């Protein structure tokens, strides 16, 4: 057994584990009749890529599935609180609908109900009181990342729940979503290959799962640090823009000063008048520099930080899926076996006693139901591994997003420095006005290219 991962409840292990908890009566547990390992039926395997376990999607194909925009619409005042609404627009469905945060919550619950073995991204937290603009904007961005990951996920993108959420414009979308999800069961009950998932799994699936989980955990930790640094870089650009703007305004204020100067202080020199006039004109260039720096910061927030957050949301959903998988393997079968042993114990203890036929039939029926439940749980465990294997592949499909992020970061830096360098170069000749004047003895400062000797 791999550390931290449980095998899908083999019959012998189940007997041994339950015997420790339930006593000798647990030794009577039957071996669940799980489908024997066999070659897959060719008629069920006629798919383009052969083994249905293997995904053939590329990152570009996933990104092309849909692009969903989530924008804030003007706040509506309720009886007590302001309600934030979002306009959700889908390119694929050519639709635009209004949704509230609670609509996203119900949609998220339905996805977990229908796809418990898939990566369902988490929603941003709900903040009831004191939701400032910064929080609302951060939540809007998070909701946009959530819905785009869902809209591009292969099984989700073909499900009716997604189509309803993105295109249904009628009243009470929450009940509509619940009704559509309750009409059918989860993915295990609707997938034709669910009961035969074990046939497609590699023999070393548990080892592969453990290795992949460790790799993705390390990737998550590194990308988390990259995201933090990218946020700081973008924030510094925006702070730099604010500083440049204030710098220019102070120069303008200095040049606009109308305080008269006594003649004995200036010694009849007009240098200060020339300086003030030149300083006042420089504020325009500094405002332009501030604008360029702000544009660079915003661009890096949108093209670098947001893409890093998107990838982190995907990785976090994988970690959550692994936790659900292990929790399902650890708790549900044990509870079922324990319940089965409790029902079996009185049946074996009263075998020589006379019981009413009806009570015996009821007990036998309950035992048969529990046996079927145990068998179904084993099948679900294998199907969970089947889906987990596919979701691991999906994470790796998204890994080339790293090059997109780095490319956006490099391009932003090149473009930002290029534009600001042009403004600085345009500003330099205007400094000559600072050293002009009929009685001025000042000389312009030397540039680094003038090659002044230290000696």
N, C-alpha and C positions, 0 to 999 in steps of 0.2 A: 504494500500500500504506500502510495506516495504521501509524503508529509502534507497534511492540511487538506487532502482530497480523499474522499471515501469511494470505494468501488460500488457499482450499482447492486447492492444487496444480493449477493449470491445466496443460494438456498442454505448451504452448509453454514455460512457465516451467520445468516439470520437465525438458524437454529441455535448455534453456540451462544450468540449474543443474548437471545431471549431466554435460554436455559439459565443463564446467570441471574437474570432479573426475575423470572417467573417460577423458577424451581423445576423439579423433575417433570411436572406436567407439560412443560414446554417441549420435552423430547418427542411428544406425539405430534408435533407440527408437521403437516404434510409439505412435501417439496412443491413449490409453486410451478405450475406447468407453463413455463416460458417457452416461446417458440425456439426450437432447436436451431443451431447455427447451420445455415445451408446456403448454397449458391443462390443469388438473387434470380428471380424469375425474369427471363429476357424480355417477356412482354411488358413487364412493369418498369423496365430499364431503358426503354427506347426514348432517350433524351439526348439533346444535342451534345452535351458534354460527357455522356456516358454515366458516370457515377453522380447521382443527384446530390451527393454530399459536397461536391466540389463546385465552387463559384467561379464564374468566368467574367465577372464584371471588372471594368476598369474605373479609375477615378473619374475620368471624363464622362463616362456613361452615367455614373451615379449623379454627378453634378448637373448633367443635362436632363435628368428626370423632371425636375421642377425647380423653380426659384420662387420663393414665397417672401413677400414683403409684409412687415408688420409695422404699422405707423400709428401714432397716437392721434386720436380725434379729440375735438374740444370737450372739456369736462362737462358732465351733466350733474347738476346738483340734485341729490336725492333728499329725502325727508330729513336725514341726519348727516349723511356723509356724501362726499363727492365720489361719483363712480367714474373710474377710468375705463374707457373703451378703446379698442384697437380696430383699425381697418386691416383686414388680412386679405391680401391679394395673391392669387396663384396664376402663374403663367400657363401652367399645364391645363387647368380647368377654365382659364379665361374668366375668372370669377373674382368678385370683391365683396366680402361680407364683414359685418361688424361682430366682434367677439369681446366678451369681458373675461377677466382673469378666471372666474369660476367656470366659464365654458372650457377653458384650457384644462382646468382641474378634472372635470368630468371626462373630457377626451383622453386625458392621461390615464385615468382609472380604467376606461374601456380598453385602452391598449394593453395595460397590464392584465386585464381579465382575458382578453383574446390571445395575447402573445406573452405568456408568463416565462417562456424560455428564450426570449429575444432581448436585445439591448433597447430598452425604453429609456430615453434620456430623462433626467430629472427636471422638474419645473423649478423656476426661481421661487424663493419664499414669498408668502403673502404677508403684507404688512398692513395691519388694519388702521393704525393711527399714526399720524406724524410722517406720512409718506411725502417726502420732499421731491423736488424735480429731479435731483440727482438719482434718487432711488427709483423713481418711475422710469427714467431713461435707461438705467441699468437693467431693470426688469424687462423693458421693451426689447432691448438687445438680446437678453437671455431667451425670451419667448420666440424671437425670430430665429435664433440658433436652434432651439428645440424643434420648431415646426419644420425647418429645412432639413434637419437630420431625419426626422420622421418621414417627410415627403420623399426623401431619396433612399430610404431603406427598402430593399427589394420586396419583402412580404408586406410591409405596411403600405407601400405605395399602391398596391393592387387591392387593398381592402376597402370595403364600402364605408367604414367608419371615417377613414381619412377623407374620402370624397364628400361625405356629409358635412364634415367639419369645415372643409374649404369652400363648399359651394352651396350648402343649404341656407337659404335666406328667409325661411319662414320663421314663425314664432316658436319659442321654447325648443331651441336646438339641443338642450341638455337631455330632455326626455326622448327626443328623436335618436340621439346617440345611444342612450340606454336601451331603447327598444330594439335597435338594430343589433346590438351586441348580445342581447338576451335571446334573440331568435335562434342563434347558433351557439355551439360550445366554443371551447378554446381551440387553438391550432392543433393540438394532439387529436381532438375528436374529428377534425375536418381534413387532416392530411392523410392521403392514401398510403403514404409510406410510413406512417407513425408506428404501426405495430411491428414493422420490419426494420426499424432504424438500426438495430444491432447488427444486421447483415452488412451494412455499409460502413460501419465504424472500423478503423484500423485496430489491430490487436493491441497496440501500445497507446491507446487513446488517453489513458490516465497520465502516462509519462509526458505525452505531447501537451496535454492540458496544463500540467504543472509547469513545464518549461515556458509555454506561451504566456501563462499568467505572470510568471516572474519577469519575463521580458517586458510585457506591457506595463507592469508595475514600475519598472525602471524607466521606461519611456515616459510614463506619466510624471514621475518625479522630476525628470529633466525638463520636460515641457512646462511644468509648473514654474520652475525657476526662470525659464526663458520668457514666459509670459510676464512674470513680475518685472524683469529687466526691461522688456519692451514697453511696459506701462510707464516705467520710470523715464525711459528715453522720450516717449511721446509727451509725458507730462513736463519734462524739462524744456522741450521745444515750445510748448504752450506758455510756460512760465517765462521763457526767453522773449517770446512775443510781447508779453505784458510789460516786461522790463524795457524793451526797446521802445515801446509806445510811450511809456512814462518818460524815458530819457529824452525822446524827441519833444514831448510836451514841455519839459523843463527848459530845454533850449529855446523853444518858442516863447515861453514866459519870460526868460531872461532877455530875449531880443525885443520883447514888447514892453519892457519896463520904461515907464515915462518919468521916473524920478529925475529931476534936474540935477546936473552936476555943477559945482562951483568952479569958476574959471581957475582959481588958484590950485585946485586939485588936478585939473587936466593940463595945466600949463599951455592953454590955447591949442591943445592937440585934439584932433577929431578922430583919433583911433577908436575910441569907445563907440562912437556913432557908427563907424564902419563895421565894427565887430558885432554890434547888436543887429544890424541889418542882415549880416551874413548868418548869424545864429538863428534868426527867425526863419530864414528860408530853409534851413537844414531839417526842420521838423517834418517836412513832407517826405523826405527820403527815409527818415527813421520810422514814420508811419507805414511806409511801403515795406521796409524790412520786417516790421512787426507782423504785417499781414502775411508775408511769405513764411515766416517762422510758424505762425498759427496754422497756415494751410498744411505745412509739413507735419505738425503735430496731429492735426485732425486726420490726415491721410494715413499716418501710421497707426492711429487708433482704429480706423476702419479696416485697413488692409492687412495689418500685422497683428495687432492685439486681438481683434475680433476673430481672426482665423485661428489664432492660438487658442482662444477660448472655445471655439467650435470643436477643435480637435480634443481639447481637455474634456469637454462635455461628453464626447464620444467615448473617450477612455474611461471616464468615471462611470458611464452607463455599463461598460464592460465589467468593471470591478463590481458594480452592484449586481449584475447578472451572475457573476461567479459566487457572490455571497448567497444569492437566492438558490442557486444550484446546490451548494453545499448544505444549506439549511433544509432544503427539501429531501436530500439524501439522508441527512442525519436524524431528522425528527419524525417525518410522516411515516416511513416504514416501521420505525420502532413502535410508534403509537398503535399502528395497525396490528402488528404482531402481538403486542401486549394485550390488546383488546381481543384478538383471536384466542390467545391462551386462556384468558378469563372465561370465554365462552366454552372452550374445549374442556376445561377442568371439571365443571359439574357434570358434563356429559360422560366423561370417563369414570368419574367417582360414583355415579349412580347406574352403572351399566347393568348390575345385577338386581337392581330394584325396579319395581313396577312404576311406570310413569304413564300419565295420560297421553294417548296418541297425539292429541292436538299439540300439547306442549313439546313433545319430542319432535314433531314435524316443524314446529316453529324454531326450535333450537337448531335443527339440522339445516333449516333454510337460512338462518342467520349465519351459521358456520360457512355454508356455501357462499353466501354473499361476501363474507369476510375473506374467504379464499380468493374469490374473484377480484376483490379490492386489492389484495396483496399482489396478485398477478398484474393487475393494471398499473399499480405503482412501479413495479419493475419495468414494465414497458415504458412508462412515462420517464423513468430514470434514464433509460437508453435514449429515448427521444430527446430528453434534455441535453444529453451529451452530444447528440447529433446536431441539435441547434447551436450548442455552444461551439462546436467545431466550425460551423458556418459563420458564426458571429466573430470568431477569432480571425477567420479569413477576411471578413469584412473590415476589421480594424486594420489589417495589413494592406487592404486596398486603399485605405485612406492615408497610409504613410507617405506617399509621394506628395501629399499636401505640404510637407516640409519644404520642398523646393519652391512651391508657390509662395509660401510665407517668406522665405529668405529672399526670393526674387523681388517681392513687394518691398521688403525692408531696404535692400540695396538700391532699388530704383528710387525709392523715396528719398534716401540720403543723397544720391547723385543729383536728382532733380532739385531738391531743396537747397543744397550747397551751390549748385550752378546758378539758380535764380538769385539767391542772396549775394553771391559773388558779383553778379552783374550789377546789382544795386550798389554794393560797396564801391565797385570800380567807377560807377557813374557819380558817386558821391565825392570821390577823392578830388577831382578838379575843382569842385566848388569850395574846397577848403582854402584855395588861393585867395578868396575874398577876405579870409580872416587875417591875412598878412598884408593886405593892401592899405593904402592911406598915404597922404602927402608927407607926413612926418614919421612914418613907421620905420622902425629899424629891425622889426621881427623878420625871421626867415622861416620858410616852411620846414617842417621836420623831414629828416631824411628817411627814405624807404629802405627796407632791408636789402634791396638790390644795389644800393649805392656803394656797398663794399667799404664801409668805414673801418679803418684799421684800429685795433684795440690799442696800438702804441701811439 
